[in-house]
Amino acid sequence: MTESFIVYVVGLFILVAALICFSILTNPKQYVSFKILSGLGIFILGFISYGLFYIFTRFLL
């Protein structure tokens, strides 16, 4: 793994954790499992976007 990938994953993890915490503070009556699954969905979309960006920069440029 490259250093930029590790920085990206750590930043994405912090972003998702911050979004879940903010969501819990603003709407505490909503189901926690829904918030965690939403966070996992954002995390997976982040991985997909990084993969597409890597493919684009590596092979098309």
C-alpha positions in Angstrom: 0.0 0.0 0.0 1.2 3.4 -0.8 1.4 6.3 1.6 -1.3 8.3 -0.2 -3.7 5.3 0.0 -3.2 5.0 3.8 -3.7 8.8 4.2 -6.9 8.5 2.1 -8.3 5.6 4.1 -7.5 7.3 7.4 -9.1 10.5 6.3 -12.2 8.6 5.0 -12.5 6.8 8.3 -12.3 10.1 10.2 -14.9 11.6 7.9 -17.3 8.7 8.3 -16.9 8.7 12.1 -17.5 12.5 12.3 -20.6 12.1 10.1 -22.0 9.3 12.4 -21.3 11.4 15.5 -22.9 14.5 14.1 -25.9 12.4 13.0 -26.3 11.0 16.5 -26.1 14.4 18.1 -28.6 16.0 15.7 -31.2 13.1 15.6 -30.7 10.8 18.5 -34.0 9.0 18.1 -33.1 7.5 14.7 -31.8 3.9 14.8 -28.1 3.6 15.4 -27.8 0.5 13.1 -29.1 2.6 10.2 -26.5 5.3 11.0 -23.7 2.7 11.1 -24.8 1.1 7.8 -25.0 4.5 6.2 -21.4 5.2 7.4 -20.3 1.8 6.0 -22.0 2.7 2.7 -20.1 6.0 2.5 -16.9 4.2 3.4 -17.4 1.7 0.5 -18.3 4.5 -1.9 -15.0 6.2 -0.9 -13.1 3.0 -1.7 -14.8 2.8 -5.1 -14.1 6.4 -5.9 -10.4 6.0 -4.9 -10.2 2.9 -7.2 -11.7 4.7 -10.1 -9.4 7.7 -9.5 -6.4 5.4 -9.4 -7.4 3.6 -12.6 -8.0 6.9 -14.3 -4.7 8.5 -13.3 -2.7 5.3 -13.8 -3.9 4.1 -17.1 -5.6 7.0 -18.9 -3.2 9.8 -18.3 
